[in-house]
Amino acid sequence: MARLAILGVISLTGCGGLSDSSYGLDPGDATYDTLNAATASCQAKGGQIRLRGSSEGRNLSNYECVIGKAR
């Protein structure tokens, strides 16, 4: 039983659920309001929103919150 609990915590931290690591934004339209909300959330965690690679930026999933050493 304890092993299942540990595996659950490990899987959550690997997906960014409990850790302070960089993460990609969820899919959706990248409007002014949604980007402002995502930026505020990211900055509250000590991060910065960045456009991924050569993406065109129309979808929120084209952005990521870069936290810590990944900056």
Backbone as CSV, one residue per row, in Angstrom:
resi,resn,N_x,N_y,N_z,CA_x,CA_y,CA_z,C_x,C_y,C_z
1,MET,0.808,-1.182,0.000,0.000,0.000,0.000,0.863,1.262,0.000
2,ALA,1.924,1.241,0.787,2.824,2.394,0.853,3.509,2.618,-0.492
3,ARG,3.796,1.534,-1.199,4.434,1.660,-2.515,3.518,2.375,-3.496
4,LEU,2.219,2.086,-3.432,1.269,2.761,-4.316,1.209,4.245,-4.022
5,ALA,1.267,4.622,-2.773,1.248,6.032,-2.397,2.496,6.742,-2.912
6,ILE,3.636,6.087,-2.771,4.890,6.672,-3.247,4.864,6.814,-4.767
7,LEU,4.376,5.796,-5.454,4.290,5.876,-6.913,3.349,6.995,-7.345
8,GLY,2.278,7.204,-6.617,1.350,8.279,-6.929,2.002,9.641,-6.803
9,VAL,2.772,9.841,-5.757,3.472,11.112,-5.562,4.525,11.310,-6.638
10,ILE,5.250,10.266,-6.971,6.275,10.361,-8.012,5.640,10.715,-9.350
11,SER,4.514,10.114,-9.678,3.879,10.411,-10.961,3.364,11.836,-10.984
12,LEU,2.873,12.365,-9.869,2.410,13.745,-9.825,3.563,14.725,-9.992
13,THR,4.683,14.457,-9.341,5.815,15.365,-9.464,6.427,15.280,-10.846
14,GLY,6.368,14.145,-11.482,6.886,14.009,-12.838,6.073,14.799,-13.847
15,CYS,4.801,15.014,-13.572,3.934,15.780,-14.470,3.838,17.237,-14.056
16,GLY,4.590,17.661,-13.079,4.548,19.039,-12.633,3.451,19.314,-11.631
17,GLY,2.794,18.276,-11.146,1.686,18.485,-10.233,2.095,19.043,-8.882
18,LEU,3.223,18.621,-8.338,3.634,19.073,-7.024,4.994,19.759,-7.034
19,SER,5.633,19.855,-8.151,6.975,20.416,-8.189,6.960,21.827,-8.755
20,ASP,8.056,22.534,-8.544,8.207,23.883,-9.089,9.093,23.839,-10.324
21,SER,8.684,23.059,-11.321,9.458,22.965,-12.543,8.676,23.577,-13.698
22,SER,9.344,23.812,-14.788,8.714,24.395,-15.965,7.606,23.492,-16.479
23,TYR,6.615,24.097,-17.112,5.494,23.320,-17.637,4.890,24.013,-18.853
24,GLY,4.294,23.226,-19.716,3.586,23.750,-20.872,2.167,24.130,-20.487
25,LEU,1.612,25.111,-21.171,0.246,25.531,-20.884,-0.745,24.586,-21.549
26,ASP,-1.935,24.529,-20.993,-2.999,23.686,-21.533,-3.492,24.248,-22.867
27,PRO,-4.043,23.404,-23.730,-4.565,23.871,-25.018,-5.724,24.857,-24.837
28,GLY,-5.876,25.721,-25.802,-6.941,26.719,-25.803,-6.496,27.926,-26.607
29,ASP,-7.424,28.809,-26.908,-7.086,30.017,-27.663,-6.197,30.928,-26.832
30,ALA,-5.144,31.441,-27.438,-4.222,32.353,-26.763,-4.705,33.786,-26.952
31,THR,-5.723,34.156,-26.189,-6.255,35.519,-26.255,-5.507,36.394,-25.257
32,TYR,-5.761,37.681,-25.335,-5.137,38.626,-24.415,-5.434,38.238,-22.960
33,ASP,-6.694,37.966,-22.672,-7.098,37.637,-21.303,-6.509,36.313,-20.817
34,THR,-6.513,35.277,-21.662,-5.973,33.978,-21.227,-4.459,34.049,-21.030
35,LEU,-3.771,34.806,-21.879,-2.324,34.959,-21.706,-2.007,35.768,-20.451
36,ASN,-2.811,36.782,-20.156,-2.605,37.546,-18.918,-2.796,36.665,-17.696
37,ALA,-3.829,35.844,-17.696,-4.084,34.942,-16.569,-2.950,33.928,-16.422
38,ALA,-2.502,33.361,-17.530,-1.407,32.376,-17.501,-0.110,33.033,-17.044
39,THR,0.128,34.273,-17.476,1.330,35.001,-17.066,1.313,35.264,-15.575
40,ALA,0.176,35.708,-15.048,0.067,35.979,-13.610,0.293,34.706,-12.792
41,SER,-0.281,33.595,-13.235,-0.115,32.320,-12.543,1.341,31.867,-12.580
42,CYS,1.953,32.005,-13.732,3.356,31.600,-13.901,4.281,32.473,-13.049
43,GLN,4.049,33.791,-13.064,4.885,34.700,-12.275,4.736,34.447,-10.781
44,ALA,3.549,34.032,-10.340,3.332,33.710,-8.933,4.189,32.523,-8.491
45,LYS,4.565,31.685,-9.448,5.417,30.531,-9.161,6.883,30.842,-9.421
46,GLY,7.179,32.103,-9.766,8.560,32.508,-10.015,9.007,32.260,-11.439
47,GLY,8.072,32.097,-12.355,8.409,31.783,-13.741,8.135,32.916,-14.703
48,GLN,8.327,32.583,-15.961,8.161,33.526,-17.053,7.576,32.789,-18.247
49,ILE,6.552,33.368,-18.886,5.927,32.758,-20.060,6.823,32.965,-21.279
50,ARG,7.020,31.893,-22.036,7.804,31.966,-23.278,7.106,31.191,-24.375
51,LEU,7.263,31.652,-25.594,6.753,30.956,-26.772,7.702,29.805,-27.068
52,ARG,7.154,28.630,-27.333,7.985,27.449,-27.619,8.494,27.492,-29.055
53,GLY,9.766,27.295,-29.220,10.383,27.154,-30.540,9.889,28.138,-31.572
54,SER,9.495,27.617,-32.716,9.033,28.474,-33.809,7.518,28.431,-33.937
55,SER,6.826,28.274,-32.827,5.364,28.228,-32.826,4.802,29.591,-33.201
56,GLU,3.592,29.577,-33.731,2.987,30.839,-34.142,2.266,31.556,-33.013
57,GLY,1.981,30.889,-31.912,1.446,31.549,-30.738,-0.060,31.723,-30.689
58,ARG,-0.802,31.045,-31.527,-2.258,31.175,-31.516,-2.923,30.305,-30.458
59,ASN,-2.218,29.280,-30.006,-2.772,28.342,-29.036,-1.954,28.424,-27.748
60,LEU,-2.624,28.325,-26.602,-1.912,28.368,-25.326,-0.858,27.276,-25.206
61,SER,-1.104,26.132,-25.842,-0.132,25.039,-25.750,1.166,25.353,-26.502
62,ASN,1.206,26.472,-27.233,2.437,26.914,-27.880,3.351,27.657,-26.910
63,TYR,2.877,27.866,-25.686,3.625,28.601,-24.671,3.996,27.681,-23.528
64,GLU,5.005,28.095,-22.770,5.397,27.359,-21.584,5.759,28.338,-20.480
65,CYS,5.616,27.883,-19.254,6.050,28.649,-18.085,7.419,28.112,-17.706
66,VAL,8.422,28.942,-17.854,9.792,28.522,-17.580,10.163,28.997,-16.172
67,ILE,10.497,28.035,-15.314,10.773,28.317,-13.913,12.189,27.855,-13.570
68,GLY,12.861,28.651,-12.771,14.151,28.256,-12.213,15.285,28.256,-13.222
69,LYS,16.087,27.203,-13.157,17.295,27.115,-13.973,17.014,27.015,-15.458
70,ALA,15.788,26.638,-15.826,15.438,26.504,-17.236,15.387,27.846,-17.943
71,ARG,15.305,28.925,-17.177,15.263,30.260,-17.779,16.519,30.496,-18.528
